[in-house]
Amino acid sequence: MQLRIRDLREDADLTQSEVAQYLMCDQSLYSKYERGERALPLDAAIKLAQFYETSVDYLVGLTNVTKPYAR
């Protein structure tokens, strides 16, 4: 499964280190999440969805709706 977390991070002009700090993990671990070498834990997926104001479904590629809660 291809996660969209790298695209979202790059669109936000953030570094892996900045996102890793938000998730309270090492940059090397976050890098493995982006490359699909480690599974992204549910709690981290939820935090990233909230951070990027999108859904977990979008993060994991189940939908193409980027802002499901937009008004």
URRA-V750245 format. One record per residue. N is the residue number from 1. PSI is psi as a letter, one per 30 degrees, with the letter a starting at -180 (none if undefined). NEAR is the number of other ideal C-beta (glycine too) atoms within 8 Angstrom. D_FIRST is the distance of its C-alpha to the first C-alpha in Angstrom with 2 decimals. Layout:
n: [N | N]
psi: [PSI | PSI]
near: [NEAR | NEAR]
d_first: [D_FIRST | D_FIRST]
This chain:
n: [1 | 2 | 3 | 4 | 5 | 6 | 7 | 8 | 9 | 10 | 11 | 12 | 13 | 14 | 15 | 16 | 17 | 18 | 19 | 20 | 21 | 22 | 23 | 24 | 25 | 26 | 27 | 28 | 29 | 30 | 31 | 32 | 33 | 34 | 35 | 36 | 37 | 38 | 39 | 40 | 41 | 42 | 43 | 44 | 45 | 46 | 47 | 48 | 49 | 50 | 51 | 52 | 53 | 54 | 55 | 56 | 57 | 58 | 59 | 60 | 61 | 62 | 63 | 64 | 65 | 66 | 67 | 68 | 69 | 70 | 71]
psi: [k | j | l | g | e | e | e | e | e | e | e | g | h | l | l | e | e | e | e | e | e | e | f | h | l | l | e | e | e | e | e | e | e | e | f | g | f | k | k | j | l | e | e | e | e | e | e | e | e | e | e | g | h | a | l | e | e | e | e | g | g | f | l | g | j | e | i | f | g | k | none]
near: [5 | 5 | 12 | 10 | 12 | 8 | 7 | 12 | 12 | 8 | 6 | 7 | 4 | 8 | 6 | 11 | 7 | 8 | 14 | 12 | 7 | 8 | 10 | 4 | 7 | 6 | 8 | 6 | 10 | 13 | 9 | 9 | 14 | 11 | 6 | 8 | 5 | 7 | 4 | 11 | 6 | 7 | 6 | 11 | 12 | 9 | 10 | 14 | 12 | 7 | 8 | 9 | 6 | 10 | 10 | 9 | 9 | 15 | 16 | 10 | 9 | 5 | 8 | 4 | 8 | 6 | 7 | 10 | 6 | 4 | 2]
d_first: [0.00 | 3.78 | 6.29 | 9.66 | 11.85 | 13.27 | 14.40 | 15.92 | 17.63 | 19.04 | 20.19 | 22.01 | 23.58 | 22.63 | 22.28 | 19.86 | 23.00 | 23.77 | 20.47 | 20.66 | 24.20 | 23.24 | 20.84 | 23.61 | 21.73 | 22.29 | 21.02 | 19.85 | 17.64 | 16.20 | 15.65 | 13.61 | 11.34 | 11.04 | 10.53 | 7.90 | 11.03 | 11.50 | 9.86 | 10.92 | 13.78 | 14.46 | 17.66 | 16.21 | 13.70 | 16.85 | 18.94 | 16.76 | 16.63 | 20.39 | 20.94 | 19.36 | 20.87 | 17.84 | 15.91 | 13.10 | 11.86 | 11.94 | 10.27 | 7.01 | 7.63 | 9.73 | 12.78 | 14.31 | 17.21 | 17.36 | 20.49 | 20.77 | 23.75 | 25.72 | 29.34]
